[in-house]
Amino acid sequence: MPVMHQGVTDWVSRWLPAEVRTVVDVGGRNINGTAHQAFTGCRYDRWVVVDVRDDLRPDHADEFHVADFTDWVCPYPDVDVVLCTETFEHCPWEPIVYKSWKVLASYGKAIFTTVTPAFPPHSAEDGKQLRDGEYYEGVDPDRLERVMEHAGFAPLIEVNGAFLNAAGGKLLR
């Protein structure tokens, strides 16, 4: 089984509470590993993957929904964590940030990882060369911070070379 790179799992594990009821993993297909391994010290009740594709389902998912996350109707009132790792560069990501705020419980956290424009373009299919017509855009850290703030998060942004990490607690409005 592929393993997610250490920078992602370190970032994700830094923001996890000891107990989580529901994790929603957006774009959580197992292409180059998943951030699930960051949850080794965290107990959770339900791991829900929402992805536009039906292949490469991770073994740890309690539920797998084939859907665009921005259109998906979340049936759970207790989403503690929305996780979206290594996905933003492959799709229009702003709507994912806004939808994350909507599905999170009042105390919930969003945890995102992606890459900046400095990272070489790569395919969402296999991490190799982009295919004709495939979407790709590295994410500007300042733009991500502004969108998270506008959506209602208190964001923390970290840039490590070409890697971009973000986490945010939900601010009540």
N, C-alpha and C positions, 0 to 999 in steps of 0.2 A: 504494500500500500504506500502511495506517495506521502511524503511528509512536508508540511508547510514550513517555510523557512523560519528560522529562529526569531528574527526580528518581529514577525507577526505574532507568534505565540507569546513572546515576552511582553509586547504591548497589550495584547488582549488580557493576559493573566494579571497585569498590573491593575486593571480596572474592575475586576470581578469581585462581587461580594462573596462571602462564604457559602451562602445558599441562594439559589435562584429557582423560581418556580418555572418560568417559561423563557426559553431562548428562541428567538426567531432569527434564523441564519439566511440572509438574503443572498442569492447567488451561490448557495452552498454546495454546488456539485463538487465532486472530488477530482479536480483536474491535476493540481499539484499539491495535494494534501488539503486539510481543512484546519481551522483554528480550534477544532474540538480538543486537541491534545492540551490546549492551554487551560482546560477546565478540570485538570486532574485533581486539584485541591478544592474544587467547588462542586457542591452537590446541586443537581438540577432535577426537576420533575419531568420536564417535557422539552425536547429539542425538535423544533419545527423548521424544515428547510423549505424555502420558497424560491423556485428557479424557473426560468422560461423554458428550460430543456428538461427532458425526461431521462437522460442518460447519466451515467456516472454518479448514481445515488450513493451517498455515504452510508456506511453500515450503522453508524450511531444514531441516525435520524429516527425519531419516534413517528414523525409524519413527514411526508414529502408532497408538496403542492406544486403542480406545474401551473405557473401563473406569473404574470407580470406583478411584482410586489406592489406597484403603485395602484393596481386595480384589485388586488386581493382583499377579500373581506376577512379580517382577523376575528376569529371566534373567541379569543381569549381576553379577558379583562385584566389579566395579571402578567403582562409581558414585562419582564424585568430587564431584559437585554435584547436589543436589536444589534445584530452582528452583521457586518458586510465587509468581507476581506477580499482584496485583490479583484474587485469587480468594477469600481467606479470608472476606471479608464476604458472599460469596454461597453459603456452604455451612458445615456444621459442620466447623470447621477443626482442632480438637484431634486427631482421629484422623490427619490429614495430618501433623502434627508428629511423632507417634509412629511412623508408618509411614516417614517420612523417615529417622529414626534407624536403623530396621531395614534399609533398602536401601543406606545409605551404606557405603562402605569405611571402615576404621578411621580414616583420615586425612581423611574427607570433610567437606564443609561444606553446611549448609542455608542458603539465602538466600530470605527471604520479604519481600514488600511487600504492604501492605493499607492500610486506612483505619481511623481511630478512630470512635467514635460521633458525633463532631462533624461528620463528612462527610455531606452529604445522601444519602439513599438513592437508589440507581440500579439499573437492570436489568443482569443478567448477559448479556442478549441483545444489547443495543445501547448500554448506558451511559445510556439515557434513563430515563423514568419506570418505576417498578416495575409489573409486571403482577400481576393478582390471583393470590394464592397463591404468589408468588415469595419465596424466602428472602432475607433481608437482615439483617445485624447487624454494625455497626462493631465493631472489636476493641479491647478494653481493653489498653493496653500492659503494665500490671502482670500481667494475666492471661496474656498471651502469654509474658512472661518466665518466669513460674512454670511454665507448661506445658512450655516448652522445657527448663528446668532439670530438671524431673521426668522428661522423656523421655530425658535424657542429653546435652544440649547445654550448652556454655558460651556463653550468649547475649549478644549485644550488641544493645541496643534503641535506636532513634533515632526521636524524634517530631519531625516538621517540620510544624507547623500541624496539619491534620487527617490528614496522611499518617503512616503507621507502617511503619518498616523494621526488619527483624531479620535477624541472621546468627548462625550458631553453628557452631563446630567440634564434632565428635563426641567426647565423653568416653568413654573405654573403661571398661567395667564388668566 
